[in-house]
Amino acid sequence: MMKDDWRNNLLPPPEGLEDRPDGFISVAILAFIILGPLIYFGPQLGALEAWLVDVYRIVDSWVAPVRDFVLG
């Protein structure tokens, strides 16, 4: 019985451990910070993405002749 007692008597936690948040809490807070605005501003972000794609296509149409001339 005494031989198995050491398994139950673990060392105390290191100093200052109580001040640090649990790993799951940190991940949950980070997910909320990232996903919250994405959910709330979803339609506006879709419009912004469409606008950026349009700008990319316009710039690409301007650069295409120069690119074809330079790269052959």
C-alpha positions in Angstrom: 0.0 0.0 0.0 2.8 2.5 0.8 4.5 1.7 -2.5 1.5 3.0 -4.5 1.2 6.2 -2.4 3.7 8.1 -4.4 1.3 8.1 -7.5 -1.3 10.0 -5.6 0.9 12.6 -4.0 1.8 14.8 -6.9 3.9 17.9 -6.6 2.2 21.2 -6.1 1.7 23.4 -9.1 4.4 25.9 -10.0 4.1 29.4 -8.6 2.0 31.8 -10.7 0.1 29.1 -12.5 -3.2 30.5 -11.3 -2.7 33.8 -13.2 -2.4 32.1 -16.6 -5.7 31.3 -18.4 -6.4 27.7 -19.4 -5.4 26.7 -22.9 -8.9 26.1 -24.0 -10.0 29.5 -22.8 -7.2 31.2 -24.8 -8.2 29.3 -27.9 -11.9 30.1 -27.4 -11.2 33.8 -26.9 -9.0 33.9 -30.0 -11.7 32.1 -32.1 -14.3 34.6 -30.9 -12.1 37.6 -31.7 -11.5 36.2 -35.3 -14.8 34.7 -36.1 -17.1 37.3 -34.4 -16.4 40.1 -36.9 -16.5 37.7 -39.8 -20.0 36.5 -38.8 -21.2 40.0 -38.0 -19.8 41.8 -41.1 -20.3 38.8 -43.4 -22.4 40.5 -46.1 -20.2 43.6 -46.2 -17.0 41.4 -46.4 -18.6 39.6 -49.4 -19.1 42.9 -51.1 -15.6 44.0 -50.3 -14.2 40.7 -51.7 -16.2 41.2 -54.9 -14.9 44.8 -55.2 -11.3 43.5 -54.7 -11.8 40.8 -57.4 -13.1 43.5 -59.8 -10.1 45.7 -59.1 -7.8 42.8 -59.7 -9.4 42.0 -63.0 -9.2 45.6 -64.2 -5.5 45.9 -63.2 -4.8 42.5 -64.9 -6.5 43.7 -68.1 -4.3 46.8 -68.1 -1.1 44.8 -67.4 -1.8 41.9 -69.7 -0.5 43.5 -72.9 2.6 44.7 -71.2 3.2 41.3 -69.6 2.7 39.5 -73.0 5.1 41.9 -74.7 7.8 41.6 -72.0 7.5 37.9 -71.4 6.8 37.0 -75.1 
